[in-house]
């Protein structure tokens, strides 16, 4: 499996595909703009994983956002870690995480943070296994609206950290 920094063109193509798959959900446009812009300005670094030329998954490292508990001053957030369903349970997420962690270390990141919804028990177990055992805080996040509504979904997120 190859894990590498995504090019801006690859990011745009991937998000365009998601927008086309979800034509009634305007939040994909908001997410695309956020991820592409922040990869361009260096606040994000998105990695794509491929196996035999097929997209396997991705992970984004966020160096700076509005939450100083999670990013900045030697901290970076692991975000949008996803593996296509057909590749789950094969260690692919660990492989991607290890590449992203190494990249973070090379950029003088000392602490990685990661968020998980309380209902995502399996993800939480994986993150604990990777060393995200320091509880930071509980927050709520509101996603962009999916359609013509004014409000997006609000979720609870538990945040954990690990020293790298």
ROSE-964171 format. One record per residue: x negated, y negated, z of N, C-alpha, C in turn; residue in one letter. Coordinates in steps of 0.2 Angstrom, whole numbers, plus 5000, padded with zeros to 4 digits. Each point is the difference from the previous one (the first is absolute). Example, Ala and Ser with C-alpha at 12.3 -4.5 7.8 and 13.67 -1.06 7.14 Angstrom:
BEGIN
493450285039500449945000499649945000A/500249954996499649945001500449955003S/
! end
This chain:
BEGIN
499650065000500449945000499649945000X/500149954996499749945000500449945003X/499749975005500349945003499649944999X/500349954997499649944998500449945001X/499749945000500449945000500449994994X/500649985001500549994994499849944997X/500050004993499949944996500749965001X/499949934998500749965001500450034994X/499850024995500450024994500450075003X/499650045003500350065003500649995005X/499849955004500549985005500649974997X/499949964995500649974997500450054996X/499750054997500350054996500450055005X/499750015006500350055005500749965003X/499949945002500649965002500549994995X/499849994994500549994994500450074999X/499750065001500350065000500550015006X/499849985006500550005005500649954999X/499949944998500549964998500550034995X/499750034995500450034995500450065003X/499750035004500450065003500549985005X/500049935002500549985005500249934998X/500450004994500249944997500549955005X/500350045004500549965005499749975006X/499450025001499649985006499549954999X/500249945002499549944999499450005004X/500050045006499450005004499450024997X/500150054995499450024996499649944997X/500449954997499649944997499649965005X/500450005006499649965006499450045002X/500050065001499550045002499450004994X/500250004994499550004995499649935000X/500449955001499749945000499549995006X/500250025006499650005006499450044999X/500050074998499450044999499649984995X/500249984994499649984995499649935001X/500449955003499749945002499450015005X/500250045005499550015006499450044998X/500150054995499450034997499649954996X/500349964996499649954997499649955004X/500349985006499749955004499550045005X/500050065000499550045005500350015007X/500649985001500350025007500250075000X/500150034995500250074999499550044996X/499950075001499650044996500550064999X/500250014994500550064999499650064996X/500050065003499750064997500550044997X/499950034994500450054997499650075000X/500350055001499750075000500350034993X/499650044997500150034994499850075000X/500350054998499850074999500150034993X/499550024996500150024993500449944996X/499949945002500349954996500749985002X/500250035005500749995003500049965006X/500449955001500049965006500350045006X/499650005005500150045006500349965006X/499749945001500349965005499549935001X/500149975005499749935001500049985007X/499649955001499949975007499749934999X/500349955004499849934999499749995007X/499449965000499749985006500149925000X/500349985005500149935001499549965004X/499749964998499449965004500349945004X/500549974997500349945003500749994999X/500450005005500749984999500249955006X/500649995001500349955005499950035007X/499850065001500050035007499350015002X/499749965004499350005003499950065004X/500550045003499950065003499850064996X/500249994994499950064995499549994995X/499849934998499549994995499649945002X/499449994996499649955001499550015006X/499549965000499550015006499850075001X/499850034995499750075000500650065000X/500649984999500550055000500450004993X/500250064998500350004994500650055001X/500550004996500650045000500150054995X/500150065001500150054995500849994999X/500150004993500749984998500250044994X/500650024999500250034993499650064999X/499950045005499750074999500650054998X/499950024994500550044997499750064996X/500350065000499850054996500750034996X/499950014994500650034996500250065003X/500650025000500350065004499650064998X/499950014993499750064998499350015003X/499749955003499350015002499950005008X/500649995003500050005007499850065003X/499750005006499850065004499450034997X/499649974996499450024997499349965002X/500149965005499449965003499949944995X/500449984996499949954995500049935004X/500549995005500049945004499449995004X/499750055003499450005003499449984996X/500050034994499449984995500149934998X/500649974999500149934998499849965006X/500250025006499949965006499249995001X/499650064999499350005002499749954995X/500250004994499749954995500149935002X/500649985002500249945002499649985006X/500050045005499649995006499349984999X/499750044995499349994998499949934997X/500549984996500049944997500049945005X/500550015005500149955005499349995004X/499750065002499450005004499449964996X/500050014993499549964996500249935000X/500649985002500249935000500049975007X/499650035005500049985007500650005004X/500550044998500650015004499850055005X/500249985006499850045006500750045003X/500649974998500650035003500550004994X/500350064999500550014996500750015004X/500549974997500650005003500550044995X/500550035003500550034995500750005004X/500549994996500750005003500450064998X/500550025004500450054999500749995003X/500550024996500750005003500050055005X/500449995006500050055005500350074998X/500550004994500350064998499550044995X/499449974998499650044996499550045004X/500250055003499650045005499450034997X/500150034994499550034996499449954999X/500249944997499549954999499649985006X/500450005006499749985006499550055002X/500150064999499650065002499450004996X/500049984993499550004996499549945002X/500349945002499649945002499750025006X/500350035005499650025006499450044999X/500150054995499550054998499449964997X/500249954997499449964997499749955005X/500349995006499649965005500449945001X/500649994998500449945001500350015007X/499750005005500350015007500149945005X/499749954998500149945004500649964998X/500550005004500649974999499949925001X/500349974994499949925000500649975002X/500650014997500649975001500650034996X/500649975002500650024996500249944997X/500250004993500249944997500750024996X/500349954997500550014995499849974994X/500150034994499949974993500650004996X/500149954996500649994996499750014993X/500350054996499850004993500449954996X/499749994994500449964995500750034999X/500549964998500650024998500050054994X/500450055000499950054994500449984994X/500649965002500449984994500249935001X/500649984999500149935000500249975007X/499950055005500249985007499449955002X/500249965006499549965003499650035004X/500250065003499650035005499750064998X/499350025003499750064998500150045006X/499850075000500050045005499549995005X/500150005007499649995005499850065004X/499350025000499850065003499649985006X/499950055005499650005005499350044998X/499549975002499350024999499650015006X/499750065001499550005005499350004997X/499649965003499349994998499550035004X/499550034996499450035004499449984997X/499450015003499449984998499550065001X/499449994996499450045002499449964998X/499550015004499449974999499650054995X/499749974995499750044995499249995000X/
! end
